[in-house]
Amino acid sequence: DLHSFPTRRSSDLRFLLLQGLYASALSTFHWLYIACLGVIAKKMGFVDSKFKSGLSKVVTNIILPCFVFSQIVNNFRISQFFLIIQAAIGCLVIYIFGLFVGFGIAKILKLDVRQHNFLGAVFSTPHNTSIYVILIQVIGPFLDTIFPKNPNLVGDSEKRGLLFVVINSIVANIWKWSCCYYLIEPDEEEEDLEENLNSPLLKDNNEQVQNQIVEKKPKYKEKTFKDILKSVINMPLIASIFSLCLTFSPSLQRLFITPKAILRETIIDVNMTVSKAYSFIVIFILGLSIADNVHFPGEEVKKIGKNFLNASILFWLTLVKLVIMPILTTPVIIYLFRNVFHSDDVLTFNYLFLGAAPPAINIIVICAYKNAFVNEISSLMIVMYAAAIITLTLNITGFLYILGMLNAPVIAAQNAAMNIPAPAA
């Protein structure tokens, strides 16, 4: 009996673990499957080395803006301004906390400026769309059994959870394509240095000259506000801001969401058709990157650049992102949403899960587009998403257990008011 969750028996906990494992495995299976297709395509010679760069530009400048535009305009029909503020604050808490954790880990590892910023970007952008949608659809009915019935809330836990996903995605898109797009920056001087070392002219020079060039450190210029603004102007960010402006005008919004409206038929439907390929193509790009790090027996090994993430660093980064961060953010999120905002517990659960999620796949596109840290992000993603099948299962179980215990007195009082007998011990 799911209604006995606050006084659960061992069978209830096993059921919860199985539900969490099913949701975690289902949400990561398609990711691993499509990535494998990318590896096979690259190894079989179906695509060349330039294909990934060109495809990432298409995703960034065409497919992703379509995805953002159709998602916001078609779904952002929310009148509760206070709910939007709560959701935005929850996103910023998770993102900024991850940013500081990423910077802190980089300091401990004594990484350089570019690597420092790269880890900050990775830790501050959790995956908050497809994984959470699958999760909320699987355990949505179960959430209604552990959250108190509130007459002020509309719809069941699944509908409210999907509503929060829409709000989260809007904030996440703006964050990823401004903050993280700015943080992940290729070091052009370092790339030029490698080209110069391989030039025929230098090979004829003496060893002393070559050593002097190798010892040159890349110089990082102080960026002005104009430089920063220029670096974050990109199509996904423009699409996000433009779409948000449209949603604040009810008359304009109707033209986009009303069936048979000319703007609906010509813009939204086309954008939605294009955006359906977004996740597939992004994960396929990841598969192409992974292919460079995977070598079959007898295959010629090509130099693909340095990767500062060895096995030890990957282990600790995965542990911090998927285990330690959720433990640290749990009391903050519970206190913020339950005690300060007195919010819907589905929103509380949403941000508990968001803090435990692996990195967003958008980071792959940014790295491929800028040709920066491609090997690193492919290594990080394959390790973290594989580990997430287990860590998400344990985290989801822990979150529901905690929220169930916190809500137990309220549910008991509601049951008593409706003359429902308490479950047997």
N, C-alpha and C positions, 0 to 999 in steps of 0.2 A: 504494500500500500504506500504510494508515494506521499500521501498526506501525513505519514508518520516520520517524514524526513528529519525533523528536529530531534526525535528520539530514535534515530535509525539503528537498525540491527546491522550485522556484518553483511547480510545479503544486499541491503540498500547501498552500502558503500561499494560493493562489487559492481552493482548495476551502474552506479555513477561513474566508476572507473571505465567500464566498457563503453558507456555513452561518450565519455571524453576521448577515449582512444579511437572510437569510430569517427568522431568529428575531426580529430587531429589528423588521422590517416587519410580521410577523404579529402581534406583541404590541402594536403601536401602531395597526394598521389598524382594529380594532374600536372603539378609543377615538375615533379621528377620525370614523369612520362614525356612531357614536351621537351624538357631539357635534353633527354636522351635522344630524341629525334634530331635536335640540333647537332649533337655530337656525331651521330651517324651521318647526317648530311654533310658535315665538314670532312669527316674521315673518308667518305665515299667519293669526295670530289665534286659534289653537286653544286657547291658554292666556293668562291675563291676568297682571298683575304680581304678584298675591297668590299665584298658584299655586306659584311657586318657594319662597316662604317656608313655605307649608303643607306642600309635598312634602319639604322639608329636615327639618321637624319629624317627619314620619312616618318618614323614613329614620333619624334620630337616635334616636328613642324606641321604634320598633317593629322595623323591618327590620334595622338594624345589631345590636341586641342578639340577635335571632334568629340572625344570621350568626355572631356571636362564640360564642354558646352552643353551637350545633350543631357548629361547627368544632372547638372545644376538646374537648368531651365525646366526640365521635365519633372524634377522631383522636389525642387525647393519651394513647396507650397505650405509654408509653416507660419502660423500666426502668433505662436507663443514666443515672444521676443526673449523672455526670461530663460526659456529652454535653450535658445540659441546661444545666449551668453554663457550659461552653465557648460554647454558642450564645448564651446570655444575655449573656456578656461581649462576644462579637463584636458583638451588636446595640448594646450600650451604647457600645462604642468608636466605631462608625459614627455613632450618634445624637449623642453628646456632641461628637465632632469636628465634625459638621455644625452643631451649635448654636453653637460658638465661631466657625466660619467665617462663619456668617450674621450673628452679632453684629459680627464684625470688618468685614465688608463694609458693614454699616449705619453703623458709625463712620466709615469712609472716605467714605461718601456723605453724612455729616452729617444723618442722618435723625432724626426725633423718636422718642419712647419707644415709641409704638404701632407705628410702622413698623419700628423696631429689633427689637421682639419678633416681629413678623410674619415678617421674614426669618429670624430664628432658628428659628421653627417650621417654615418651608418647607424650610430646608436640613437640618434634623435629622430629617426624615421621608421617607426614600426609599421608592419603590414596591417592595414585596417579596412580592407574591402572584402575580397572573395573569401578569405579564411574566416572572417567574422560572420559573413552571410551564411556560409555553410554551418558554422557552429550554432548560430542563433536558430536556424531552421531545425537542427537536430535536437537541441535541448530546450527550445522555446517553450513547449508545453510543460516541461519539467520545471522551468522557472516560475510558472504560475502557481506551483504547489508550495514553493518556499518563500514567495513574496506575499506580504499581506494584501488583501483585497482593498483597493483604494477607489472610492466612487469618483474621485476627481480625475482619475487616469482613464484615457480613452483607449480601447482596444486591448488585446492580449499582449503578453510579453514579446512574442515574435514580431508583431506589427510595430510595437514601440522600439524594439531593438533595431529593426531595419530602418526606422526613421532616424535613429541616432547614427547609423552607418552613413546616411546621406550627409548629415551635418559634419560628421568626422571627415568625410572625404573632401568636402569643400575646404575646410581648414587645412587638411593635410596637403592638398594640392598647392595651396598658396605657400605653405611652409617649404615643401620640397623643392618647388621651382623658384624660390627666392633664396632662402637661407642655404639649403644644401647645394643648390646649383652654384651658388657663390663659393661655398667652401671647397668643393671638388674642382681644383684648378690644376691643369697640366703645367709642368715646369718646362717651358719652351727652351730655356737656356741649357738645361740639362740634356734635352734631346739633341740640340745643336752640337753640344760638346761631344756626344757619342758619334754623330755623323762626322765631325772634324777628325776624330781619332782614327776613323776608318778610311779617311781620304788618302788617295795615292801620294799626294805631296808630303803628308806627314810621315808616311812610312819610310820615306827616304831621309828624313831628318834624324838627328841623333837622339839617343834615349833620354838625354837630359831635358830636351825641349818637350818631349811627350810627357815626361813626369810632371813638368811644370803645369801642363794643361790639365792633367788628371787631378792635380791638387787644387785646381781652381774650384771654389765653392759657388753654387748658384746664388745669385744676389736677388733678394726679395725687396721690391720697391714698395714704399709706403703708398697705399692707394688713396686717392682723393674720393670725395663723395660722388663726383662725376664718374670716376672709374668704377666704383661699386654699383652705381645705378646702371651703367652700361653693361656690366657683367651679369646682372640679374634680369635684364629685359629679354624675354624669350616668349615663344608662342603659347606654351601652356599657361604661363602667368597672365598674359594678356587675355586669353580665353576665360580664365577664372574670374578676373576682375570685370570684364565686359559682361559675362553671364550674370554675376551678382548684381550689377547695375540694372540689368533688364528685369530681374525678379522683384525689385523694389517698386516697379510700376505695374499695378494690377491690370491696366488696360493692355500694356505691351505683353504681359505674361499670358493673357488670354489668347493672344494671337499665336503664341507658341505652343500652348497646351490644348487648345480646343480642337477636337477632331474636325477634319476637313478645312481647317483654317489654312490660308495660303502659305504662311510662314511655317506652320506645322508640317505641311506636306512637302515643302521644298527644302527646309533646313534641318529640322529636328529628325525627321525620319531618315534622311541621308546620313546625318551625323551618327545616329544610333546604329545604322547598318555598318558604317565604317568602324565605330568604336567596339563592335563585337569582336574584332580581330586583335584588339589591343593587348590583352593578357597573353594570348597565344604567341604573338610576335615578340613581345618583351622577353618571355621565358625562352623562346627559340633563340634570341640573341644571346642569352645566358649560355645556352647549350653550345653555341658557336665558340664562346669564350672558354668554356670548360674543355672543348676539344683540343685547344692549344696546350692544355696541361695533362692530357691523357695520351699515353703512347702505347700503341699495340706492339706485340712482339715482332721484331724485325723492321719496325718502322724507323725511318731516319729522324733523329731528334734535332729539331731546329731551335736556335736561340730565340726566346720569346721575351726577353727582358727580365729584370730583377723582380722578385716577389719577397717583400720584407716579412711576410707572414709565414713563419715555419710552423711545424706541427704543434710545438709547445704554445706559441702565441695564439694559434687558432683555438686550441683547447681552452685557454683562459678567457679569450674574448667570448667564446660561446657560453662558458660558465657564467660570466658576468652578465651577458645580455639576456640569457634565457632563465637563469636561476636567481642570481643575486639581485638584479634590478627588480624583478617582481616582488621579492621579499622586502626590499627597501621601500617600494612605492605603495605596497598594500595598506599600511596604516595611514599614510597621507591621503590616499584616495578615499578610503572609508570615512575618515574624519571629515574631509572636505565635503563630500556629497551627502553623507548621512547627518552630520552634526551642524554644518554651516549652511548648506543649501537646502537640507531636508528634501532631497531629490528622490526621484524614482529609482528604485534599487536596480532596475534594468540598466539605467545609465551608470550606476556604480559598478555593476558587473562589467559593463562595456569597457570602462577605463582600467579596471583591474586586468582584464584580458589584454587590452591594448598595450599595457606596460610589459606584458609577458610575451608579446608577439615577436617573431623574427623580423629582420629588416624588410622594408618595402622593396618590391621589385623595381620600382621607378629608379632606384639608385643604379641599376644595371644600365638603363638607357642613358643616364647622365654620364656615367663613366665611359660608355662606348662612344657617345657623342663627342665628348671632350678628349677621347683617347688617353684617359688617365686612370690608373689603378685597375685596369681591366682584369689582369691576372689575379689581383688581390680580391676583387669583388666576386669573381667566379669561385674562388676557393672558399671565401666566407659564406656565400650563399649555399653552396652544396653541403657544407658541414652544418650550418645553423638550421637549415630546413630539415635535414635528416634527423638532427637532434630534437627538433621541435615536436616531432611525433610523440616522443616520450615526455618532454618537459611540459608541453601544452596540456597533455592528459593529466599530469600531476597538478599543474597550476589550476586548471579548470576545476578539478575535484576539490582542491584546497579552497578556492574562492567560494564555491557553492556551499562547502561545509561551513565556512566562517559566516557567510550571509544567512545560511539556514539557522545557525545558532543565535545570531543577533536578532533574527525575526521570530524566533520560537515563542517568546512571551506574547507578542502581538497576535500571532496566529492562534495561540491557545485562547487568548481573550476573545477573539472573533468566533472561534468554535464554540466557546462557552455561551456567548450571546445568542448563537443560533442553535443551542442545545445539542451540539454534536459531541458525543462522548470522547474522552481522551483516549488515544491509542494505548494498547496494552504495553507494559514495560518489556 
